[in-house]
Amino acid sequence: MRIYLELGIHFISNSAEIPENDLAGLDEMYSSLSKSKYCRIEIASHTDDVGNEESKLRLSQRHSDAVKAYLVYKGIYESPILAKGYGEKQPKTSNDTDLDKASY
């Protein structure tokens, strides 16, 4: 069975610190994930296309790692979690407008 949960975390520019106002959403996600003992989890992070491609890739990886660390801290086993930063390679939106770019 595959379950897809999407949570938009609004990281501060060039930061991997999870904002306080996004912790409630992560806590809800933890609650859902903790009910399934046998699940594999992929945490995917994306960025807009502004700036250096390599630095965006590293930043998106730091975002995914921060979410993984939080879920592990809450009690999810680390081994089934894959934290993957996609940078600008797999955009969630078109990157055509400032609103699209802010959705990452």
VEXTI-440781 format. One record per atom (N, C-alpha, C, O): residue number from 1; residue in three letters; chain; atom name; x, y, z. Coordinates in Angstrom, 3 decimals, decimal comma, padded with zeros to 6 digits. Atoms other than C-alpha are relative to their C-alpha. Layout:
N
NODE     i    aa   ch   at         px         py         pz
NODE   NUM   ALA    A   CA          X          Y          Z
...
% end
This chain:
104
NODE     i    aa   ch   at         px         py         pz
NODE     1   MET    A    N    000,836   -001,170    000,000
NODE     1   MET    A   CA    000,000    000,000    000,000
NODE     1   MET    A    C    000,884    001,236    000,000
NODE     1   MET    A    O    001,899    001,278    000,695
NODE     2   ARG    A    N   -000,752   -001,243    000,062
NODE     2   ARG    A   CA    001,258    003,474   -000,830
NODE     2   ARG    A    C   -000,883    001,136    000,501
NODE     2   ARG    A    O   -002,013    001,312    000,045
NODE     3   ILE    A    N    000,694   -001,162   -000,535
NODE     3   ILE    A   CA    000,210    006,530    001,140
NODE     3   ILE    A    C    000,839    001,217   -000,331
NODE     3   ILE    A    O    002,052    001,222   -000,120
NODE     4   TYR    A    N   -000,707   -001,216    000,376
NODE     4   TYR    A   CA    001,111    009,987   -000,085
NODE     4   TYR    A    C   -000,477    001,125    000,905
NODE     4   TYR    A    O   -001,656    001,478    000,896
NODE     5   LEU    A    N    000,303   -001,143   -000,854
NODE     5   LEU    A   CA    001,240    012,813    002,447
NODE     5   LEU    A    C    000,840    001,170   -000,478
NODE     5   LEU    A    O    002,051    001,040   -000,659
NODE     6   GLU    A    N   -000,753   -001,181    000,409
NODE     6   GLU    A   CA    002,205    016,284    001,361
NODE     6   GLU    A    C   -000,138    001,062    001,069
NODE     6   GLU    A    O   -001,235    001,366    001,540
NODE     7   LEU    A    N   -000,025   -001,058   -000,995
NODE     7   LEU    A   CA    003,214    018,952    003,791
NODE     7   LEU    A    C    000,917    001,091   -000,506
NODE     7   LEU    A    O    002,099    000,847   -000,750
NODE     8   GLY    A    N   -000,808   -001,120    000,463
NODE     8   GLY    A   CA    004,423    022,335    002,666
NODE     8   GLY    A    C    000,664    000,694    001,172
NODE     8   GLY    A    O    000,002    001,375    001,956
NODE     9   ILE    A    N   -000,751   -000,692   -001,041
NODE     9   ILE    A   CA    007,134    023,553    005,000
NODE     9   ILE    A    C    000,641    001,215   -000,653
NODE     9   ILE    A    O    001,269    001,111   -001,706
NODE    10   HIS    A    N   -000,473   -001,260    000,566
NODE    10   HIS    A   CA    008,083    027,159    004,409
NODE    10   HIS    A    C    001,301    000,415    000,687
NODE    10   HIS    A    O    001,309    001,267    001,576
NODE    11   PHE    A    N   -001,309   -000,312   -000,561
NODE    11   PHE    A   CA    011,773    027,275    005,230
NODE    11   PHE    A    C    000,377    001,441   -000,324
NODE    11   PHE    A    O    000,042    001,962   -001,388
NODE    12   ILE    A    N   -000,554   -001,322    000,243
NODE    12   ILE    A   CA    013,393    030,658    005,579
NODE    12   ILE    A    C    001,093   -000,153   -001,053
NODE    12   ILE    A    O    001,788   -001,169   -001,090
NODE    13   SER    A    N   -000,972    000,056    001,085
NODE    13   SER    A   CA    015,606    031,444    002,598
NODE    13   SER    A    C    001,385   -000,409    000,497
NODE    13   SER    A    O    001,907    000,160    001,455
NODE    14   ASN    A    N   -001,338    000,533   -000,307
NODE    14   ASN    A   CA    018,914    029,511    002,739
NODE    14   ASN    A    C    000,130   -000,564    001,404
NODE    14   ASN    A    O    001,224   -000,567    001,969
NODE    15   SER    A    N   -000,022    000,581   -001,338
NODE    15   SER    A   CA    017,967    027,888    006,052
NODE    15   SER    A    C   -000,658   -001,375   -000,045
NODE    15   SER    A    O   -001,564   -001,614   -000,843
NODE    16   ALA    A    N    000,624    001,314   -000,127
NODE    16   ALA    A   CA    017,148    024,306    006,992
NODE    16   ALA    A    C   -000,674   -000,148    001,361
NODE    16   ALA    A    O   -001,025   -001,257    001,765
NODE    17   GLU    A    N    000,698    000,035   -001,280
NODE    17   GLU    A   CA    015,597    025,234    010,338
NODE    17   GLU    A    C   -001,505   -000,016   -000,260
NODE    17   GLU    A    O   -002,026    000,828   -000,989
NODE    18   ILE    A    N    001,443    000,116    000,188
NODE    18   ILE    A   CA    011,962    024,140    010,489
NODE    18   ILE    A    C   -000,683    001,112    000,790
NODE    18   ILE    A    O   -000,489    001,216    002,002
NODE    19   PRO    A    N    000,678   -001,090   -000,698
NODE    19   PRO    A   CA    009,809    027,169    011,310
NODE    19   PRO    A    C   -001,003   -000,521    001,034
NODE    19   PRO    A    O   -001,660   -001,537    000,810
NODE    20   GLU    A    N    000,910    000,389   -001,087
NODE    20   GLU    A   CA    007,785    026,944    014,539
NODE    20   GLU    A    C   -001,419   -000,238   -000,507
NODE    20   GLU    A    O   -002,074   -001,192   -000,087
NODE    21   ASN    A    N    001,388    000,127    000,439
NODE    21   ASN    A   CA    004,497    027,439    012,691
NODE    21   ASN    A    C   -000,235   -001,206   -000,907
NODE    21   ASN    A    O   -001,385   -001,487   -001,244
NODE    22   ASP    A    N    000,158    001,214    000,794
NODE    22   ASP    A   CA    005,136    024,303    010,587
NODE    22   ASP    A    C    000,139   -001,275    000,830
NODE    22   ASP    A    O   -000,067   -002,372    000,311
NODE    23   LEU    A    N   -000,173    001,185   -000,851
NODE    23   LEU    A   CA    005,791    021,972    013,542
NODE    23   LEU    A    C   -001,315   -000,740    000,234
NODE    23   LEU    A    O   -001,317   -001,966    000,339
NODE    24   ALA    A    N    001,293    000,662   -000,216
NODE    24   ALA    A   CA    002,072    021,290    014,076
NODE    24   ALA    A    C   -000,313   -000,953   -001,157
NODE    24   ALA    A    O   -000,803   -002,060   -000,935
NODE    25   GLY    A    N    000,220    000,868    001,152
NODE    25   GLY    A   CA    001,819    019,894    010,544
NODE    25   GLY    A    C    000,895   -001,226    000,036
NODE    25   GLY    A    O    000,466   -002,325   -000,318
NODE    26   LEU    A    N   -000,913    001,148   -000,131
NODE    26   LEU    A   CA    004,863    017,704    011,135
NODE    26   LEU    A    C   -000,460   -000,944    001,105
NODE    26   LEU    A    O   -000,325   -002,162    000,985
NODE    27   ASP    A    N    000,519    000,841   -001,084
NODE    27   ASP    A   CA    003,346    016,478    014,389
NODE    27   ASP    A    C   -001,191   -000,829   -000,479
NODE    27   ASP    A    O   -001,334   -001,986   -000,085
NODE    28   GLU    A    N    001,117    000,756    000,582
NODE    28   GLU    A   CA    000,192    015,466    012,494
NODE    28   GLU    A    C    000,519   -001,107   -000,910
NODE    28   GLU    A    O    000,001   -002,224   -000,909
NODE    29   MET    A    N   -000,596    001,004    000,869
NODE    29   MET    A   CA    002,339    013,685    009,938
NODE    29   MET    A    C    000,592   -001,134    000,845
NODE    29   MET    A    O    000,408   -002,309    000,525
NODE    30   TYR    A    N   -000,551    001,008   -000,896
NODE    30   TYR    A   CA    004,182    011,890    012,742
NODE    30   TYR    A    C   -001,109   -000,911    000,517
NODE    30   TYR    A    O   -000,961   -002,133    000,542
NODE    31   SER    A    N    001,118    000,779   -000,533
NODE    31   SER    A   CA    000,851    010,803    014,201
NODE    31   SER    A    C   -000,502   -001,011   -001,022
NODE    31   SER    A    O   -000,777   -002,160   -000,675
NODE    32   SER    A    N    000,440    000,909    001,061
NODE    32   SER    A   CA   -000,212    009,296    010,877
NODE    32   SER    A    C    001,023   -001,097   -000,259
NODE    32   SER    A    O    000,666   -002,266   -000,400
NODE    33   LEU    A    N   -001,059    000,973    000,300
NODE    33   LEU    A   CA    003,133    007,603    010,256
NODE    33   LEU    A    C    000,233   -000,978    001,141
NODE    33   LEU    A    O    000,584   -002,133    000,903
NODE    34   SER    A    N   -000,280    000,865   -001,149
NODE    34   SER    A   CA    003,459    006,201    013,762
NODE    34   SER    A    C   -000,998   -001,145    000,120
NODE    34   SER    A    O   -000,742   -002,110    000,841
NODE    35   LYS    A    N    001,017    001,062   -000,032
NODE    35   LYS    A   CA    000,327    004,082    013,232
NODE    35   LYS    A    C    000,358   -001,158   -000,919
NODE    35   LYS    A    O   -000,211   -002,242   -000,793
NODE    36   SER    A    N   -000,423    001,042    000,925
NODE    36   SER    A   CA    002,035    002,092    010,472
NODE    36   SER    A    C    001,387   -000,467    000,387
NODE    36   SER    A    O    002,362    000,271    000,244
NODE    37   LYS    A    N   -001,296    000,523   -000,433
NODE    37   LYS    A   CA    004,805   -000,119    011,780
NODE    37   LYS    A    C    000,892   -000,360   -001,182
NODE    37   LYS    A    O    002,116   -000,267   -001,087
NODE    38   TYR    A    N   -000,775    000,492    001,130
NODE    38   TYR    A   CA    005,878   -001,374    008,374
NODE    38   TYR    A    C   -000,204    000,903   -001,212
NODE    38   TYR    A    O   -000,922    000,554   -002,149
NODE    39   CYS    A    N    000,113   -000,888    001,148
NODE    39   CYS    A   CA    006,183    001,547    006,047
NODE    39   CYS    A    C    001,365    000,564   -000,341
NODE    39   CYS    A    O    002,243    000,708    000,511
NODE    40   ARG    A    N   -001,195   -000,686    000,469
NODE    40   ARG    A   CA    008,886    003,108    003,968
NODE    40   ARG    A    C   -000,413    001,435   -000,275
NODE    40   ARG    A    O   -001,509    001,688   -000,775
NODE    41   ILE    A    N    000,331   -001,410    000,091
NODE    41   ILE    A   CA    009,002    006,870    003,923
NODE    41   ILE    A    C    001,041    000,706   -000,853
NODE    41   ILE    A    O    002,243    000,551   -000,638
NODE    42   GLU    A    N   -000,904   -000,873    000,739
NODE    42   GLU    A   CA    010,480    009,224    001,362
NODE    42   GLU    A    C   -000,385    001,438    000,315
NODE    42   GLU    A    O   -001,533    001,844    000,140
NODE    43   ILE    A    N    000,173   -001,427   -000,229
NODE    43   ILE    A   CA    010,886    012,834    002,367
NODE    43   ILE    A    C    000,671    000,697   -001,166
NODE    43   ILE    A    O    001,889    000,624   -001,326
NODE    44   ALA    A    N   -000,509   -000,654    001,205
NODE    44   ALA    A   CA    011,270    014,861   -000,817
NODE    44   ALA    A    C   -000,080    001,504    000,178
NODE    44   ALA    A    O   -001,098    002,040    000,614
NODE    45   SER    A    N   -000,051   -001,448   -000,084
NODE    45   SER    A   CA    012,315    018,476   -000,895
NODE    45   SER    A    C    000,390    000,563   -001,353
NODE    45   SER    A    O    001,234    000,005   -002,055
NODE    46   HIS    A    N   -000,226   -000,647    001,286
NODE    46   HIS    A   CA    012,304    020,800   -003,889
NODE    46   HIS    A    C    000,300    001,475    000,236
NODE    46   HIS    A    O   -000,034    002,020    001,288
NODE    47   THR    A    N   -000,245   -001,444   -000,066
NODE    47   THR    A   CA    013,469    024,351   -004,548
NODE    47   THR    A    C   -000,462    000,652   -001,297
NODE    47   THR    A    O   -000,812   -000,021   -002,266
NODE    48   ASP    A    N    000,286   -000,705    001,244
NODE    48   ASP    A   CA    012,729    027,026   -007,077
NODE    48   ASP    A    C    001,262   -000,008   -000,864
NODE    48   ASP    A    O    002,244   -000,672   -000,533
NODE    49   ASP    A    N   -001,135    000,030    000,922
NODE    49   ASP    A   CA    015,091    027,721   -009,962
NODE    49   ASP    A    C    000,864    001,261    000,067
NODE    49   ASP    A    O    001,586    001,575   -000,879
NODE    50   VAL    A    N   -000,784   -001,226   -000,152
NODE    50   VAL    A   CA    016,662    030,924   -008,630
NODE    50   VAL    A    C    001,312   -000,329    000,700
NODE    50   VAL    A    O    001,307   -000,897    001,793
NODE    51   GLY    A    N   -001,301    000,238   -000,615
NODE    51   GLY    A   CA    020,390    030,708   -007,932
NODE    51   GLY    A    C    000,732   -001,174   -000,600
NODE    51   GLY    A    O    000,318   -001,750   -001,607
NODE    52   ASN    A    N   -000,897    001,062    000,444
NODE    52   ASN    A   CA    023,120    028,132   -008,331
NODE    52   ASN    A    C   -000,655   -001,368    000,180
NODE    52   ASN    A    O   -001,149   -001,693    001,259
NODE    53   GLU    A    N    000,656    001,312   -000,023
NODE    53   GLU    A   CA    021,812    024,662   -009,188
NODE    53   GLU    A    C    000,568   -000,918    001,084
NODE    53   GLU    A    O   -000,190   -001,578    001,795
NODE    54   GLU    A    N   -000,636    000,878   -000,991
NODE    54   GLU    A   CA    024,329    022,821   -006,985
NODE    54   GLU    A    C   -000,352    000,432    001,429
NODE    54   GLU    A    O   -000,616   -000,415    002,282
NODE    55   SER    A    N    000,336   -000,461   -001,355
NODE    55   SER    A   CA    023,636    025,011   -003,938
NODE    55   SER    A    C   -001,470   -000,257    000,305
NODE    55   SER    A    O   -001,817   -000,521    001,456
NODE    56   LYS    A    N    001,424    000,311   -000,186
NODE    56   LYS    A   CA    019,873    024,514   -004,447
NODE    56   LYS    A    C   -000,186   -001,488    000,317
NODE    56   LYS    A    O   -001,032   -001,858    001,131
NODE    57   LEU    A    N    000,067    001,434   -000,258
NODE    57   LEU    A   CA    020,412    020,757   -004,518
NODE    57   LEU    A    C    000,425   -000,304    001,440
NODE    57   LEU    A    O   -000,226   -001,084    002,136
NODE    58   ARG    A    N   -000,462    000,189   -001,386
NODE    58   ARG    A   CA    022,391    020,885   -001,259
NODE    58   ARG    A    C   -001,027    000,525    000,999
NODE    58   ARG    A    O   -001,283   -000,116    002,018
NODE    59   LEU    A    N    000,993   -000,582   -000,899
NODE    59   LEU    A   CA    019,783    023,150    000,356
NODE    59   LEU    A    C   -001,229   -000,899    000,113
NODE    59   LEU    A    O   -001,740   -001,116    001,212
NODE    60   SER    A    N    001,172    000,876   -000,061
NODE    60   SER    A   CA    016,912    020,857   -000,588
NODE    60   SER    A    C    000,323   -001,281    000,773
NODE    60   SER    A    O   -000,550   -001,820    001,454
NODE    61   GLN    A    N   -000,394    001,172   -000,786
NODE    61   GLN    A   CA    018,854    017,914    000,878
NODE    61   GLN    A    C    000,003    000,333    001,488
NODE    61   GLN    A    O   -000,429   -000,478    002,308
NODE    62   ARG    A    N    000,015   -000,438   -001,403
NODE    62   ARG    A   CA    019,322    019,860    004,117
NODE    62   ARG    A    C   -001,429    000,115    000,517
NODE    62   ARG    A    O   -001,695   -000,208    001,675
NODE    63   HIS    A    N    001,408   -000,079   -000,396
NODE    63   HIS    A   CA    015,560    020,512    004,182
NODE    63   HIS    A    C   -000,552   -001,392    000,309
NODE    63   HIS    A    O   -001,188   -001,598    001,342
NODE    64   SER    A    N    000,478    001,364   -000,212
NODE    64   SER    A   CA    014,777    016,804    003,801
NODE    64   SER    A    C    000,641   -000,629    001,233
NODE    64   SER    A    O   -000,030   -001,318    002,001
NODE    65   ASP    A    N   -000,690    000,537   -001,179
NODE    65   ASP    A   CA    017,397    015,873    006,403
NODE    65   ASP    A    C   -000,578    000,566    001,291
NODE    65   ASP    A    O   -000,682   -000,149    002,287
NODE    66   ALA    A    N    000,570   -000,625   -001,196
NODE    66   ALA    A   CA    015,869    018,349    008,882
NODE    66   ALA    A    C   -001,350   -000,624    000,350
NODE    66   ALA    A    O   -001,636   -000,869    001,522
NODE    67   VAL    A    N    001,302    000,634   -000,243
NODE    67   VAL    A   CA    012,397    016,836    008,471
NODE    67   VAL    A    C    000,200   -001,423    000,508
NODE    67   VAL    A    O   -000,485   -001,853    001,436
NODE    68   LYS    A    N   -000,289    001,363   -000,456
NODE    68   LYS    A   CA    013,816    013,319    008,834
NODE    68   LYS    A    C    000,462    000,019    001,454
NODE    68   LYS    A    O   -000,009   -000,780    002,264
NODE    69   ALA    A    N   -000,511   -000,081   -001,375
NODE    69   ALA    A   CA    015,695    014,314    011,995
NODE    69   ALA    A    C   -001,134    000,287    000,980
NODE    69   ALA    A    O   -001,151   -000,257    002,085
NODE    70   TYR    A    N    001,116   -000,317   -000,883
NODE    70   TYR    A   CA    012,508    015,760    013,467
NODE    70   TYR    A    C   -000,887   -001,228    000,219
NODE    70   TYR    A    O   -001,285   -001,511    001,349
NODE    71   LEU    A    N    000,835    001,200   -000,134
NODE    71   LEU    A   CA    010,479    012,609    012,752
NODE    71   LEU    A    C    000,691   -001,078    000,825
NODE    71   LEU    A    O    000,041   -001,769    001,610
NODE    72   VAL    A    N   -000,763    000,963   -000,806
NODE    72   VAL    A   CA    013,235    010,420    014,214
NODE    72   VAL    A    C    000,005    000,437    001,462
NODE    72   VAL    A    O   -000,148   -000,393    002,358
NODE    73   TYR    A    N    000,057   -000,547   -001,360
NODE    73   TYR    A   CA    013,355    012,682    017,277
NODE    73   TYR    A    C   -001,349   -000,312    000,658
NODE    73   TYR    A    O   -001,415   -000,617    001,849
NODE    74   LYS    A    N    001,337    000,261   -000,524
NODE    74   LYS    A   CA    009,598    012,189    017,667
NODE    74   LYS    A    C   -000,230   -001,485    000,259
NODE    74   LYS    A    O   -001,080   -001,838    001,078
NODE    75   GLY    A    N    000,144    001,422   -000,278
NODE    75   GLY    A   CA    009,972    008,391    017,516
NODE    75   GLY    A    C   -000,152   -000,910   -001,204
NODE    75   GLY    A    O   -000,318   -002,117   -001,032
NODE    76   ILE    A    N    000,053    000,846    001,199
NODE    76   ILE    A   CA    009,818    007,165    013,910
NODE    76   ILE    A    C    001,372   -000,647   -000,180
NODE    76   ILE    A    O    002,399    000,017   -000,038
NODE    77   TYR    A    N   -001,276    000,669    000,245
NODE    77   TYR    A   CA    012,481    004,547    013,171
NODE    77   TYR    A    C    000,698    000,617   -001,204
NODE    77   TYR    A    O    000,064    000,942   -002,208
NODE    78   GLU    A    N   -000,776   -000,671    001,036
NODE    78   GLU    A   CA    015,264    005,990    011,048
NODE    78   GLU    A    C    000,177   -000,838   -001,260
NODE    78   GLU    A    O    000,164   -000,298   -002,367
NODE    79   SER    A    N   -000,386    000,837    001,137
NODE    79   SER    A   CA    015,989    003,022    008,802
NODE    79   SER    A    C   -000,966    000,024   -001,186
NODE    79   SER    A    O   -000,488   -000,031   -002,319
NODE    80   PRO    A    N    000,844   -000,012    001,200
NODE    80   PRO    A   CA    012,864    003,134    006,589
NODE    80   PRO    A    C   -000,193    001,384   -000,623
NODE    80   PRO    A    O   -000,982    001,533   -001,556
NODE    81   ILE    A    N    000,192   -001,361    000,504
NODE    81   ILE    A   CA    013,185    006,885    005,962
NODE    81   ILE    A    C    001,109    000,363   -000,993
NODE    81   ILE    A    O    002,296    000,284   -000,678
NODE    82   LEU    A    N   -000,919   -000,521    001,002
NODE    82   LEU    A   CA    014,802    008,164    002,777
NODE    82   LEU    A    C   -000,237    001,499   -000,100
NODE    82   LEU    A    O   -001,339    001,937   -000,429
NODE    83   ALA    A    N    000,076   -001,456    000,140
NODE    83   ALA    A   CA    015,516    011,900    002,817
NODE    83   ALA    A    C    000,683    000,368   -001,307
NODE    83   ALA    A    O    001,873    000,111   -001,488
NODE    84   LYS    A    N   -000,521   -000,281    001,336
NODE    84   LYS    A   CA    015,968    013,147   -000,731
NODE    84   LYS    A    C   -000,251    001,456   -000,372
NODE    84   LYS    A    O   -001,384    001,934   -000,319
NODE    85   GLY    A    N    000,109   -001,364    000,497
NODE    85   GLY    A   CA    016,659    016,655   -001,971
NODE    85   GLY    A    C    000,077   -000,001   -001,507
NODE    85   GLY    A    O    001,048   -000,492   -002,082
NODE    86   TYR    A    N    000,043   -000,024    001,459
NODE    86   TYR    A   CA    015,686    017,219   -005,581
NODE    86   TYR    A    C    000,411    001,348   -000,588
NODE    86   TYR    A    O    000,559    001,477   -001,804
NODE    87   GLY    A    N   -000,388   -001,309    000,511
NODE    87   GLY    A   CA    016,669    020,873   -005,826
NODE    87   GLY    A    C   -001,010    000,521   -000,995
NODE    87   GLY    A    O   -002,218    000,443   -000,768
NODE    88   GLU    A    N    000,883   -000,551    001,029
NODE    88   GLU    A   CA    015,268    022,473   -008,946
NODE    88   GLU    A    C   -000,284   -000,996   -001,117
NODE    88   GLU    A    O   -000,983   -000,659   -002,073
NODE    89   LYS    A    N    000,116    000,984    001,081
NODE    89   LYS    A   CA    015,394    019,272   -011,043
NODE    89   LYS    A    C   -001,414   -000,546   -000,177
NODE    89   LYS    A    O   -001,804   -000,905   -001,288
NODE    90   GLN    A    N    001,374    000,493    000,076
NODE    90   GLN    A   CA    011,836    018,166   -010,211
NODE    90   GLN    A    C   -000,914    001,041    000,638
NODE    90   GLN    A    O   -001,380    000,847    001,760
NODE    91   PRO    A    N    000,797   -001,071   -000,609
NODE    91   PRO    A   CA    009,867    021,369   -009,659
NODE    91   PRO    A    C   -001,436   -000,438    000,284
NODE    91   PRO    A    O   -002,034   -001,202   -000,474
NODE    92   LYS    A    N    001,397    000,267   -000,341
NODE    92   LYS    A   CA    006,499    021,169   -007,922
NODE    92   LYS    A    C   -000,930    000,864   -000,825
NODE    92   LYS    A    O   -002,069    000,481   -001,094
NODE    93   THR    A    N    000,788   -000,916    000,819
NODE    93   THR    A   CA    005,261    024,111   -009,966
NODE    93   THR    A    C    000,882    000,515   -001,131
NODE    93   THR    A    O    002,029    000,093   -001,277
NODE    94   SER    A    N   -000,678   -000,420    001,222
NODE    94   SER    A   CA    006,286    025,946   -013,105
NODE    94   SER    A    C    001,186    000,945    000,186
NODE    94   SER    A    O    002,014    001,061   -000,717
NODE    95   ASN    A    N   -001,042   -001,008   -000,220
NODE    95   ASN    A   CA    008,621    028,576   -011,556
NODE    95   ASN    A    C   -000,204    001,237   -000,864
NODE    95   ASN    A    O    000,707    002,056   -000,982
NODE    96   ASP    A    N    000,258   -001,133    000,883
NODE    96   ASP    A   CA    006,992    031,101   -013,907
NODE    96   ASP    A    C   -000,316    001,295    000,747
NODE    96   ASP    A    O   -000,060    002,383    000,232
NODE    97   THR    A    N    000,387   -001,197   -000,749
NODE    97   THR    A   CA    005,744    033,487   -011,217
NODE    97   THR    A    C    000,606   -000,052    001,403
NODE    97   THR    A    O    001,058   -001,108    001,848
NODE    98   ASP    A    N   -000,499   -000,036   -001,376
NODE    98   ASP    A   CA    006,859    034,601   -007,751
NODE    98   ASP    A    C   -000,835   -000,894    000,906
NODE    98   ASP    A    O   -000,299   -001,513    001,825
NODE    99   LEU    A    N    000,879    000,864   -000,798
NODE    99   LEU    A   CA    003,834    032,767   -006,293
NODE    99   LEU    A    C    000,371   -001,465   -000,188
NODE    99   LEU    A    O    000,412   -002,224    000,780
NODE   100   ASP    A    N   -000,429    001,380    000,256
NODE   100   ASP    A   CA    004,906    029,519   -007,978
NODE   100   ASP    A    C    001,298   -000,308    000,740
NODE   100   ASP    A    O    001,431   -001,373    001,342
NODE   101   LYS    A    N   -001,296    000,204   -000,632
NODE   101   LYS    A   CA    008,442    029,920   -006,647
NODE   101   LYS    A    C   -000,119   -000,080    001,520
NODE   101   LYS    A    O    000,655   -000,786    002,165
NODE   102   ALA    A    N    000,195   -000,003   -001,447
NODE   102   ALA    A   CA    007,171    030,556   -003,109
NODE   102   ALA    A    C   -000,650   -001,277    000,494
NODE   102   ALA    A    O   -000,684   -001,514    001,702
NODE   103   SER    A    N    000,705    001,207   -000,428
NODE   103   SER    A   CA    005,303    027,250   -003,073
NODE   103   SER    A    C    000,945   -001,115    000,423
NODE   103   SER    A    O    000,491   -002,176    000,853
NODE   104   TYR    A    N   -000,953    001,015   -000,407
NODE   104   TYR    A   CA    008,481    025,337   -002,355
NODE   104   TYR    A    C    000,230    000,098    001,468
NODE   104   TYR    A    O    001,009   -000,677    002,024
% end
